[in-house]
Amino acid sequence: MAGEAAPLVTLLTDFGTGDPWVGSLKGVLWSIQPAFRIVDLTHDVPPHDVFHAAYTLYRCYRDFPPWTIHLCVVDPGVGGDRRPLLVITDDRYFIGPDNGIFSFVYAFDTVSRVIHITADHYFRRPLSETFHGRDIFAPVAGWLSKGIDSSRFGEVVEDPVTLPVPVDRIGEDGLLRGEVCAVDRFGNLLTNVRRQTLEALRESAGGRPLQVVLGEREIPVVSGGYGQAAPLFALVGSSGLLEIAARESSAAEATGIRSRGTPVAVRAG
């Protein structure tokens, strides 16, 4: 495995922290690879919400060093016929169920291989029917970090499960269209509109100010962080994605939008 001497693994789950499952996951990781540095991305993904997990992973995995292992366990089909996967990009590893959790990685990164994990001699024994995060995914992450070649875990597949991933686009009418993908704990409306698409629109508009159209509302696109005078504003957040915010308040409450899927558009003013 390429990377640093002390390997890094991140954890993204819907386990919460009230039960021992996160601790069990870490125990197996350290049992195989005592040198692991473990980072908890979050364990508060809404139960069974694979899209939310996929979008959360997309927002932050590039913040980590090359060859970080991202272990993602939001797995409502555990014990069924869904496949365990090892996904390899140009410089990262992803391990988790074949249920669409890596859809944003497939859409926006360069994936070199997707491996169906079948080499069960790397699994923990006895193998539970309900906790593959502990018994399959964590052991594979551990052995991968110790230098086991990825080809030894199984066969390459060409048909991983994908969720519909909303892609921001500039239409012939000059509108940049996207949608709300999540609402964070501050009430910010997080979208799929990428910084580069926004800049392409700005350039084509000759640098004119941009506005988000959200239903009947027109919301200015600003810079300078959250300390704005406008009651509602839009800006590119730390993940490189456009978000709609309200100063020291909740944009979700102000707009009545509390879930994903609401269309947004951006136009030149």
C-alpha positions in Angstrom: 0.0 0.0 0.0 1.2 3.5 -0.9 1.2 6.0 1.8 2.8 7.0 5.2 4.3 4.6 7.7 1.4 5.2 10.1 -1.7 4.6 7.9 -4.8 6.7 8.2 -8.4 5.5 8.1 -11.6 7.5 8.3 -14.9 6.2 9.6 -18.3 7.3 8.3 -21.3 5.4 9.7 -25.0 5.8 10.8 -24.2 3.9 14.1 -24.5 6.9 16.4 -22.6 6.9 19.7 -25.1 5.4 22.1 -24.2 1.8 21.2 -20.8 0.0 21.2 -20.6 -0.5 17.4 -18.1 2.3 16.7 -15.9 1.0 19.4 -16.1 -2.5 18.1 -15.1 -1.3 14.6 -12.1 0.5 16.0 -11.1 -2.5 18.1 -10.9 -4.8 15.0 -9.0 -2.1 13.1 -6.4 -1.8 15.9 -6.3 -5.6 16.4 -5.0 -6.0 12.8 -3.1 -2.7 12.4 -2.0 -1.2 15.7 -0.4 1.7 13.9 -3.7 3.0 12.5 -4.6 6.6 13.0 -8.4 6.7 13.1 -10.5 9.8 12.2 -14.2 9.9 12.8 -15.8 11.7 9.9 -19.3 11.3 11.5 -21.4 8.6 13.0 -24.6 10.7 12.8 -25.7 9.9 9.3 -29.5 9.5 9.5 -30.1 5.7 9.8 -30.1 3.9 6.4 -29.7 7.2 4.5 -27.2 6.1 1.8 -27.5 9.3 -0.2 -26.7 11.5 2.8 -23.7 9.3 3.5 -22.5 9.6 -0.1 -22.9 13.4 -0.1 -21.2 13.7 3.2 -18.2 11.7 2.0 -18.0 13.8 -1.1 -17.8 17.0 0.9 -14.7 16.0 2.9 -12.7 13.1 1.6 -10.3 15.3 -0.4 -9.2 17.0 2.8 -7.2 13.9 3.7 -3.7 12.8 2.6 -3.2 10.5 -0.4 -3.8 6.8 0.3 -6.1 7.4 3.2 -8.5 4.5 3.6 -12.1 5.7 3.8 -14.3 3.1 5.6 -18.0 3.8 5.1 -20.6 1.7 6.7 -24.2 2.8 6.1 -25.5 -0.6 5.1 -29.3 -1.2 5.3 -28.8 -4.4 3.1 -26.3 -6.0 5.4 -26.6 -9.8 5.2 -28.3 -9.7 1.8 -26.9 -10.0 -1.7 -25.3 -6.6 -1.9 -21.5 -6.9 -2.5 -18.7 -5.6 -0.3 -16.4 -3.3 -2.3 -12.9 -1.9 -2.3 -12.9 1.2 -4.6 -9.5 2.5 -5.7 -9.0 6.0 -7.2 -5.7 7.5 -8.4 -4.7 8.2 -4.8 -7.3 6.9 -2.3 -9.1 3.8 -1.0 -12.8 3.4 -0.2 -14.3 0.4 1.5 -18.0 -0.3 2.1 -21.2 -1.8 0.7 -22.2 -1.8 -2.9 -25.3 0.2 -2.4 -24.4 3.6 -4.0 -22.5 5.0 -1.1 -19.6 5.8 -3.4 -21.7 7.4 -6.1 -20.2 10.9 -5.9 -16.7 9.3 -6.0 -17.7 7.5 -9.2 -19.2 10.7 -10.7 -16.4 13.2 -9.8 -13.2 11.3 -9.2 -11.0 9.1 -11.4 -11.7 5.5 -10.3 -9.1 3.0 -11.4 -10.6 -0.2 -10.0 -13.7 -1.4 -8.2 -13.1 -4.8 -6.5 -15.8 -7.1 -5.2 -14.3 -8.4 -1.9 -14.6 -12.2 -1.9 -11.4 -13.4 -0.2 -13.1 -14.5 3.0 -9.9 -15.7 4.6 -9.3 -12.0 5.4 -12.6 -11.8 7.2 -13.1 -11.9 11.0 -14.5 -15.2 12.4 -17.2 -16.0 13.3 -18.8 -13.8 10.6 -21.9 -12.0 11.8 -24.8 -11.7 9.4 -25.6 -8.2 10.8 -22.2 -6.5 11.3 -20.1 -6.7 8.2 -18.6 -3.3 9.1 -16.8 -5.1 11.9 -16.3 -8.5 10.3 -15.5 -7.7 6.6 -14.9 -4.0 6.0 -12.6 -3.3 9.0 -10.5 -6.4 8.5 -10.0 -5.6 4.9 -9.0 -2.1 5.8 -6.5 -3.5 8.3 -4.9 -6.0 5.9 -4.8 -3.4 3.1 -2.9 -1.1 5.3 -0.3 -3.8 6.0 0.6 -4.1 2.3 -1.7 -6.8 1.0 -2.1 -6.2 -2.7 -5.6 -5.0 -3.6 -5.9 -7.7 -6.3 -5.9 -10.4 -3.6 -9.2 -9.3 -2.1 -11.3 -10.2 -5.1 -12.2 -9.6 -8.7 -12.7 -6.3 -10.5 -16.3 -5.5 -11.3 -17.6 -3.0 -13.9 -21.2 -2.5 -12.6 -21.1 -1.0 -9.1 -24.5 0.2 -7.8 -24.9 4.0 -8.3 -27.5 6.4 -6.9 -28.8 9.2 -9.1 -26.2 12.0 -8.5 -27.4 15.5 -9.2 -24.9 17.3 -11.5 -24.9 21.1 -11.8 -25.2 22.4 -15.3 -25.4 25.6 -17.2 -28.4 25.4 -19.6 -28.8 27.1 -23.0 -30.9 29.7 -21.2 -27.9 30.8 -19.2 -29.2 29.4 -15.9 -27.0 27.3 -13.7 -29.3 24.6 -12.2 -28.7 22.5 -9.2 -30.5 21.4 -6.0 -30.3 21.3 -2.3 -28.6 18.1 -1.2 -28.5 18.5 2.6 -29.2 20.8 5.5 -26.5 21.1 8.1 -26.9 21.6 11.9 -26.7 25.4 11.4 -29.6 25.4 9.0 -27.4 26.1 5.9 -28.8 24.7 2.7 -26.0 22.7 1.0 -26.2 22.3 -2.7 -24.4 20.4 -5.5 -23.4 23.6 -7.3 -19.6 23.5 -7.6 -17.2 26.4 -7.4 -15.9 25.8 -10.9 -19.4 25.8 -12.5 -20.2 29.0 -10.6 -17.1 30.6 -11.9 -17.8 29.5 -15.5 -21.2 31.2 -15.2 -19.6 34.3 -13.8 -17.1 34.4 -16.6 -19.7 34.0 -19.3 -21.7 36.8 -17.7 -18.8 39.2 -17.9 -18.3 39.3 -14.1 -21.8 40.5 -13.3 -23.1 39.7 -9.8 -24.9 36.4 -9.4 -28.1 35.6 -7.7 -29.6 32.3 -6.6 -33.3 31.8 -7.5 -35.0 29.7 -4.9 -38.7 29.5 -5.5 -39.9 33.2 -5.5 -36.7 34.4 -3.7 -33.7 36.0 -5.2 -30.6 35.6 -3.0 -27.3 37.3 -3.7 -24.2 35.3 -4.2 -21.5 36.9 -1.9 -18.0 36.5 -0.7 -16.5 37.3 2.7 -17.9 34.5 4.9 -21.0 34.4 7.0 -20.8 38.0 8.4 -23.2 39.4 5.8 -25.8 42.2 6.1 -28.3 40.5 3.9 -30.9 38.3 5.7 -30.3 35.5 3.3 -27.2 35.0 1.1 -25.4 32.3 -0.9 -21.7 31.6 -0.9 -19.2 28.9 -1.7 -18.6 27.0 1.5 -15.5 25.1 2.7 -16.4 22.0 0.6 -16.2 24.1 -2.6 -20.0 23.9 -3.0 -22.6 26.7 -3.0 -24.7 27.0 0.2 -27.5 29.3 1.2 -27.1 30.8 4.7 -28.5 33.3 7.1 -26.4 35.3 9.5 -26.5 33.8 13.0 -29.7 32.1 12.0 -31.1 29.2 10.0 -31.7 29.5 6.2 -33.8 26.3 6.5 -36.2 28.0 8.9 -36.2 31.2 6.8 -37.1 29.3 3.6 -39.1 26.4 5.0 -36.7 24.0 3.3 -35.7 21.2 5.6 -34.8 18.3 3.2 -32.9 17.7 0.0 -34.2 17.8 -3.6 -35.4 21.4 -3.8 -34.3 22.9 -7.1 -32.0 25.9 -7.1 -30.9 28.1 -10.0 -28.2 30.7 -10.3 -28.3 33.6 -12.8 -26.4 36.7 -13.6 -28.0 39.8 -12.1 
